[in-house]
Amino acid sequence: MATLSEIASSCGVSKATVSRVLNNDPSFSVADTTRELILHTASAMNYDISTKRKKTPKKISPSTDIAPLKIGILHFQLKSDPLTEDYDDYYHKLLFYITSALKQAKNAPPMEFHYIITDSYEALGNLDGLLIIGKMAFNPNHPLIRKIKYKIIIDYTAPNNAIDSVYADFPLAVELAIQHFHSIDLFNIGYIGSYDYITQFAQGQRIMQEDLRMIAFRNYCFQNGINPSEKMWIAREFTPEEGYRITTELIQKDLLPEALLYASDELTLGAYRAFQEHHIQIGKDISIISIDDMPYSKFLNPPLTTVSLNIPTIGEAVSFAFLSQIEGRAYPLTIHSPIQLTLRESCKSLN
Protein backbone atom coordinates (compact mmCIF):
# COMPACT_ATOMS: atom_id res chain seq x y z
CA MET A 1 0.00 0.00 0.00
CA ALA A 2 1.22 3.53 -0.79
CA THR A 3 2.40 5.90 1.94
CA LEU A 4 1.21 9.44 2.63
CA SER A 5 4.59 10.73 1.46
CA GLU A 6 4.24 8.97 -1.91
CA ILE A 7 0.75 10.37 -2.41
CA ALA A 8 1.95 13.87 -1.46
CA SER A 9 4.88 13.66 -3.89
CA SER A 10 2.54 12.52 -6.65
CA CYS A 11 0.09 15.38 -6.10
CA GLY A 12 2.69 18.08 -5.46
CA VAL A 13 1.35 18.92 -1.99
CA SER A 14 2.56 18.47 1.55
CA LYS A 15 2.16 15.28 3.57
CA ALA A 16 0.08 17.24 6.10
CA THR A 17 -2.35 18.31 3.35
CA VAL A 18 -2.77 14.72 2.21
CA SER A 19 -3.35 13.55 5.79
CA ARG A 20 -6.03 16.16 6.51
CA VAL A 21 -7.86 15.53 3.23
CA LEU A 22 -7.86 11.75 3.76
CA ASN A 23 -9.01 12.28 7.36
CA ASN A 24 -11.88 14.39 6.01
CA ASP A 25 -10.91 17.19 8.41
CA PRO A 26 -13.92 19.61 8.41
CA SER A 27 -11.76 22.53 9.60
CA PHE A 28 -9.32 22.20 6.68
CA SER A 29 -9.95 24.29 3.56
CA VAL A 30 -8.48 23.16 0.24
CA ALA A 31 -9.42 23.68 -3.41
CA ASP A 32 -11.89 21.12 -4.76
CA THR A 33 -9.52 20.22 -7.60
CA THR A 34 -6.72 19.52 -5.11
CA ARG A 35 -9.02 17.44 -2.89
CA GLU A 36 -10.20 15.45 -5.94
CA LEU A 37 -6.62 14.89 -7.12
CA ILE A 38 -5.54 13.60 -3.68
CA LEU A 39 -8.52 11.25 -3.34
CA HIS A 40 -8.21 9.84 -6.86
CA THR A 41 -4.44 9.43 -6.56
CA ALA A 42 -4.77 7.68 -3.22
CA SER A 43 -7.39 5.38 -4.65
CA ALA A 44 -5.35 4.62 -7.78
CA MET A 45 -2.35 3.77 -5.58
CA ASN A 46 -4.51 1.28 -3.65
CA TYR A 47 -4.35 3.36 -0.47
CA ASP A 48 -7.09 2.23 1.90
CA ILE A 49 -8.83 5.54 2.50
CA SER A 50 -11.20 3.92 4.96
CA THR A 51 -8.31 3.50 7.42
CA LYS A 52 -7.82 7.26 7.53
CA ARG A 53 -11.29 8.73 7.09
CA LYS A 54 -13.70 8.91 10.00
CA LYS A 55 -16.11 6.00 9.99
CA THR A 56 -19.66 6.81 8.87
CA PRO A 57 -22.56 4.39 8.56
CA LYS A 58 -22.75 3.09 5.01
CA LYS A 59 -25.20 0.93 3.14
CA ILE A 60 -23.75 -2.28 1.83
CA SER A 61 -23.86 -2.42 -1.96
CA PRO A 62 -24.59 -5.72 -3.67
CA SER A 63 -21.48 -5.15 -5.80
CA THR A 64 -19.24 -5.62 -2.79
CA ASP A 65 -19.47 -9.38 -3.34
CA ILE A 66 -17.96 -9.05 -6.82
CA ALA A 67 -14.21 -9.66 -6.91
CA PRO A 68 -12.52 -6.61 -8.44
CA LEU A 69 -10.61 -6.95 -11.68
CA LYS A 70 -6.85 -6.73 -11.19
CA ILE A 71 -5.59 -4.07 -13.59
CA GLY A 72 -1.85 -3.65 -14.07
CA ILE A 73 -0.41 -0.23 -14.91
CA LEU A 74 2.84 -0.52 -16.82
CA HIS A 75 4.70 2.74 -17.31
CA PHE A 76 7.82 3.15 -19.41
CA GLN A 77 9.89 4.51 -16.50
CA LEU A 78 10.58 1.25 -14.68
CA LYS A 79 13.45 2.32 -12.44
CA SER A 80 11.28 3.72 -9.68
CA ASP A 81 7.75 3.89 -8.36
CA PRO A 82 5.83 5.71 -11.10
CA LEU A 83 4.21 8.12 -8.68
CA THR A 84 7.34 9.56 -7.12
CA GLU A 85 9.05 12.83 -8.02
CA ASP A 86 10.63 11.16 -11.08
CA TYR A 87 7.23 10.69 -12.70
CA ASP A 88 6.81 12.70 -15.91
CA ASP A 89 4.10 15.36 -15.53
CA TYR A 90 2.33 14.57 -18.82
CA TYR A 91 2.02 10.89 -17.95
CA HIS A 92 1.02 11.72 -14.39
CA LYS A 93 -1.94 13.75 -15.69
CA LEU A 94 -2.72 11.07 -18.27
CA LEU A 95 -2.80 8.31 -15.65
CA PHE A 96 -4.98 10.42 -13.37
CA TYR A 97 -7.62 10.99 -16.05
CA ILE A 98 -7.54 7.36 -17.25
CA THR A 99 -8.13 5.90 -13.79
CA SER A 100 -10.73 8.59 -13.00
CA ALA A 101 -12.67 7.84 -16.21
CA LEU A 102 -12.62 4.10 -15.53
CA LYS A 103 -13.86 4.52 -11.98
CA GLN A 104 -16.60 6.97 -12.90
CA ALA A 105 -17.91 5.04 -15.91
CA LYS A 106 -21.44 3.73 -15.56
CA ASN A 107 -21.76 -0.04 -15.15
CA ALA A 108 -17.99 -0.45 -14.85
CA PRO A 109 -17.00 -3.49 -12.80
CA PRO A 110 -14.96 -3.01 -9.60
CA MET A 111 -11.27 -2.59 -10.35
CA GLU A 112 -8.08 -2.44 -8.33
CA PHE A 113 -4.94 -0.99 -9.88
CA HIS A 114 -1.47 -2.45 -9.45
CA TYR A 115 1.67 -0.59 -10.51
CA ILE A 116 4.15 -2.77 -12.38
CA ILE A 117 7.64 -1.49 -11.74
CA THR A 118 9.56 -4.69 -12.44
CA ASP A 119 11.04 -5.06 -15.92
CA SER A 120 9.92 -8.64 -16.51
CA TYR A 121 6.99 -10.51 -17.98
CA GLU A 122 6.71 -12.53 -14.76
CA ALA A 123 5.46 -9.35 -13.06
CA LEU A 124 2.38 -9.48 -15.29
CA GLY A 125 1.06 -12.75 -13.88
CA ASN A 126 -2.43 -12.99 -12.38
CA LEU A 127 -3.71 -9.81 -14.04
CA ASP A 128 -7.13 -9.43 -15.62
CA GLY A 129 -6.24 -6.27 -17.50
CA LEU A 130 -3.17 -4.22 -18.49
CA LEU A 131 -2.75 -0.51 -19.21
CA ILE A 132 0.57 0.14 -20.97
CA ILE A 133 1.33 3.85 -20.70
CA GLY A 134 4.08 5.40 -22.79
CA LYS A 135 6.35 4.37 -25.59
CA MET A 136 7.09 0.73 -24.97
CA ALA A 137 7.89 -2.22 -27.24
CA PHE A 138 6.77 -5.61 -26.01
CA ASN A 139 6.00 -9.08 -27.30
CA PRO A 140 2.20 -9.37 -27.72
CA ASN A 141 2.56 -13.13 -28.17
CA HIS A 142 4.31 -13.76 -24.87
CA PRO A 143 2.23 -16.34 -22.93
CA LEU A 144 1.71 -14.01 -19.97
CA ILE A 145 0.59 -11.16 -22.24
CA ARG A 146 -1.80 -13.42 -24.15
CA LYS A 147 -3.25 -14.64 -20.88
CA ILE A 148 -4.37 -11.13 -19.92
CA LYS A 149 -7.92 -10.62 -21.20
CA TYR A 150 -8.08 -6.84 -21.48
CA LYS A 151 -5.12 -4.86 -22.84
CA ILE A 152 -4.51 -1.38 -24.19
CA ILE A 153 -1.45 0.75 -24.95
CA ILE A 154 -1.64 4.53 -24.56
CA ASP A 155 0.57 7.09 -26.37
CA TYR A 156 2.13 4.53 -28.68
CA THR A 157 1.15 1.99 -31.32
CA ALA A 158 0.75 -1.71 -30.57
CA PRO A 159 2.96 -4.17 -32.49
CA ASN A 160 1.04 -5.22 -35.63
CA ASN A 161 -2.06 -3.63 -34.12
CA ALA A 162 -2.31 -6.70 -31.88
CA ILE A 163 -4.11 -4.84 -29.08
CA ASP A 164 -6.00 -1.57 -28.63
CA SER A 165 -4.04 1.67 -29.05
CA VAL A 166 -4.98 5.23 -28.07
CA TYR A 167 -2.65 8.05 -29.04
CA ALA A 168 -2.59 11.62 -30.32
CA ASP A 169 -2.38 12.39 -34.04
CA PHE A 170 0.94 14.24 -33.91
CA PRO A 171 1.21 14.82 -37.69
CA LEU A 172 -2.14 16.60 -37.53
CA ALA A 173 -0.90 18.66 -34.56
CA VAL A 174 2.07 19.86 -36.63
CA GLU A 175 -0.24 20.62 -39.56
CA LEU A 176 -2.60 22.69 -37.39
CA ALA A 177 0.31 24.73 -36.01
CA ILE A 178 1.77 25.42 -39.46
CA GLN A 179 -1.65 26.37 -40.86
CA HIS A 180 -2.07 28.95 -38.11
CA PHE A 181 1.37 30.44 -38.73
CA HIS A 182 0.50 30.76 -42.42
CA SER A 183 -2.86 32.35 -41.56
CA ILE A 184 -1.03 35.22 -39.80
CA ASP A 185 1.46 35.59 -42.67
CA LEU A 186 4.34 33.76 -41.03
CA PHE A 187 6.24 31.45 -43.39
CA ASN A 188 9.77 31.45 -41.92
CA ILE A 189 9.03 28.69 -39.42
CA GLY A 190 11.43 26.67 -37.29
CA TYR A 191 10.96 23.52 -35.22
CA ILE A 192 12.49 22.46 -31.92
CA GLY A 193 11.84 18.89 -30.77
CA SER A 194 13.53 15.72 -29.61
CA TYR A 195 13.70 12.00 -30.25
CA ASP A 196 11.45 9.32 -28.84
CA TYR A 197 13.07 6.72 -26.58
CA ILE A 198 11.32 3.37 -26.83
CA THR A 199 11.62 1.08 -23.82
CA GLN A 200 12.25 -2.52 -24.80
CA PHE A 201 10.25 -4.27 -22.11
CA ALA A 202 12.07 -7.06 -20.25
CA GLN A 203 15.28 -6.31 -22.19
CA GLY A 204 16.71 -3.54 -20.02
CA GLN A 205 17.30 -1.06 -22.82
CA ARG A 206 15.82 1.94 -24.58
CA ILE A 207 16.11 2.60 -28.31
CA MET A 208 16.13 6.07 -29.84
CA GLN A 209 13.84 6.67 -32.80
CA GLU A 210 12.50 9.68 -34.67
CA ASP A 211 9.49 11.34 -33.13
CA LEU A 212 6.30 11.63 -35.23
CA ARG A 213 6.30 15.43 -34.83
CA MET A 214 9.84 15.58 -36.15
CA ILE A 215 8.95 13.44 -39.15
CA ALA A 216 5.85 15.53 -39.91
CA PHE A 217 7.75 18.83 -39.85
CA ARG A 218 10.54 17.45 -42.02
CA ASN A 219 7.94 16.26 -44.55
CA TYR A 220 6.48 19.77 -44.57
CA CYS A 221 9.94 21.14 -45.36
CA PHE A 222 10.49 18.71 -48.23
CA GLN A 223 7.05 19.43 -49.69
CA ASN A 224 7.76 23.17 -49.69
CA GLY A 225 11.35 23.20 -50.94
CA ILE A 226 12.81 24.01 -47.52
CA ASN A 227 16.10 22.57 -46.27
CA PRO A 228 15.14 20.82 -42.98
CA SER A 229 18.67 21.16 -41.59
CA GLU A 230 18.24 24.95 -41.63
CA LYS A 231 14.88 24.95 -39.84
CA MET A 232 14.98 22.02 -37.41
CA TRP A 233 16.89 21.78 -34.14
CA ILE A 234 16.74 18.56 -32.15
CA ALA A 235 17.17 18.44 -28.37
CA ARG A 236 18.55 15.52 -26.38
CA GLU A 237 15.22 15.14 -24.59
CA PHE A 238 11.92 16.93 -23.94
CA THR A 239 12.98 19.10 -20.97
CA PRO A 240 12.95 22.81 -20.09
CA GLU A 241 16.75 22.72 -19.83
CA GLU A 242 17.06 21.54 -23.42
CA GLY A 243 14.51 24.09 -24.61
CA TYR A 244 16.52 26.81 -22.92
CA ARG A 245 19.83 25.55 -24.31
CA ILE A 246 18.77 25.32 -27.94
CA THR A 247 16.79 28.57 -27.94
CA THR A 248 19.74 30.40 -26.41
CA GLU A 249 22.03 29.04 -29.12
CA LEU A 250 19.67 30.23 -31.85
CA ILE A 251 19.53 33.68 -30.32
CA GLN A 252 23.29 33.95 -29.90
CA LYS A 253 23.96 32.71 -33.46
CA ASP A 254 21.29 35.00 -34.93
CA LEU A 255 19.40 32.02 -36.38
CA LEU A 256 15.93 32.77 -35.06
CA PRO A 257 13.10 32.40 -37.59
CA GLU A 258 10.02 34.57 -37.24
CA ALA A 259 8.00 31.66 -35.82
CA LEU A 260 8.91 28.57 -33.80
CA LEU A 261 6.98 25.35 -33.24
CA TYR A 262 8.04 23.56 -30.05
CA ALA A 263 7.23 19.85 -29.83
CA SER A 264 6.26 20.03 -26.15
CA ASP A 265 5.35 22.51 -23.43
CA GLU A 266 8.36 21.34 -21.42
CA LEU A 267 10.73 22.56 -24.15
CA THR A 268 8.79 25.81 -24.38
CA LEU A 269 9.19 26.53 -20.67
CA GLY A 270 12.94 26.78 -21.13
CA ALA A 271 12.51 28.84 -24.30
CA TYR A 272 10.49 31.46 -22.44
CA ARG A 273 13.36 32.01 -20.05
CA ALA A 274 15.85 32.33 -22.92
CA PHE A 275 13.73 34.93 -24.70
CA GLN A 276 13.17 36.90 -21.51
CA GLU A 277 16.90 36.97 -20.73
CA HIS A 278 17.59 38.38 -24.21
CA HIS A 279 14.69 40.88 -24.08
CA ILE A 280 12.87 39.27 -27.00
CA GLN A 281 9.11 39.77 -26.75
CA ILE A 282 7.11 36.64 -27.41
CA GLY A 283 4.06 37.44 -29.51
CA LYS A 284 5.70 40.52 -30.99
CA ASP A 285 9.32 39.81 -31.90
CA ILE A 286 8.66 36.10 -32.37
CA SER A 287 5.59 33.88 -32.50
CA ILE A 288 5.47 30.55 -30.68
CA ILE A 289 3.19 27.52 -30.76
CA SER A 290 3.70 24.44 -28.61
CA ILE A 291 2.17 20.96 -28.58
CA ASP A 292 0.64 19.66 -25.31
CA ASP A 293 -1.43 22.34 -23.53
CA MET A 294 -0.41 21.45 -20.01
CA PRO A 295 -2.34 23.29 -17.26
CA TYR A 296 0.40 25.87 -16.74
CA SER A 297 0.41 26.95 -20.42
CA LYS A 298 -2.31 29.55 -19.97
CA PHE A 299 -0.45 31.08 -17.01
CA LEU A 300 2.80 31.78 -18.83
CA ASN A 301 3.62 35.36 -19.79
CA PRO A 302 2.33 35.73 -22.43
CA PRO A 303 -0.14 32.81 -22.36
CA LEU A 304 1.05 30.07 -24.70
CA THR A 305 -0.74 29.15 -27.94
CA THR A 306 -0.81 25.36 -28.06
CA VAL A 307 -2.12 22.41 -29.97
CA SER A 308 -4.05 20.79 -27.15
CA LEU A 309 -3.72 17.01 -26.83
CA ASN A 310 -6.78 17.14 -24.54
CA ILE A 311 -5.60 14.75 -21.84
CA PRO A 312 -9.05 14.34 -20.20
CA THR A 313 -10.45 13.19 -23.56
CA ILE A 314 -7.61 10.67 -23.91
CA GLY A 315 -8.64 9.30 -20.53
CA GLU A 316 -12.25 8.98 -21.70
CA ALA A 317 -11.17 7.27 -24.95
CA VAL A 318 -9.08 4.75 -22.99
CA SER A 319 -11.99 4.09 -20.64
CA PHE A 320 -14.35 3.57 -23.61
CA ALA A 321 -11.99 1.14 -25.35
CA PHE A 322 -11.13 -0.77 -22.18
CA LEU A 323 -14.74 -1.18 -21.03
CA SER A 324 -15.87 -2.24 -24.49
CA GLN A 325 -13.34 -5.08 -24.28
CA ILE A 326 -14.83 -6.13 -20.95
CA GLU A 327 -18.28 -6.06 -22.55
CA GLY A 328 -17.14 -8.54 -25.19
CA ARG A 329 -15.47 -6.73 -28.12
CA ALA A 330 -12.87 -9.12 -29.52
CA TYR A 331 -11.17 -7.08 -32.28
CA PRO A 332 -8.46 -4.42 -31.69
CA LEU A 333 -9.15 -0.69 -32.03
CA THR A 334 -6.81 2.18 -32.88
CA ILE A 335 -8.12 5.50 -31.61
CA HIS A 336 -6.67 8.94 -32.40
CA SER A 337 -7.81 11.21 -29.60
CA PRO A 338 -9.17 14.59 -30.80
CA ILE A 339 -6.85 17.58 -30.76
CA GLN A 340 -7.42 21.28 -31.26
CA LEU A 341 -5.53 24.54 -31.60
CA THR A 342 -5.90 26.73 -28.53
CA LEU A 343 -5.13 30.36 -29.43
CA ARG A 344 -3.54 32.58 -26.81
CA GLU A 345 -1.10 35.48 -26.92
CA SER A 346 2.26 33.92 -27.88
CA CYS A 347 1.55 34.48 -31.60
CA LYS A 348 1.30 37.85 -33.28
CA SER A 349 -2.05 39.05 -34.58
CA LEU A 350 -2.67 40.28 -38.10
CA ASN A 351 -3.45 43.70 -36.64
PyMOL commands that set and color helices and strands:
alter all, ss='L'
color gray80, all
select helices_A, chain A and resi 4-11+15-22+32-44+49-51+62-65+89-104+121-124+143-147+159-161+170-183+212-223+228-230+240-252+265-277+295-299+311-326
alter helices_A, ss='H'
color red, helices_A
select strands_A, chain A and resi 69-75+111-116+129-133+136-137+150-154+164-168+189-194+196-200+205-209+232-235+259-262+287-292+305-308+334-337+340-342
alter strands_A, ss='S'
color yellow, strands_A
deselect
rebuild
show_as cartoon
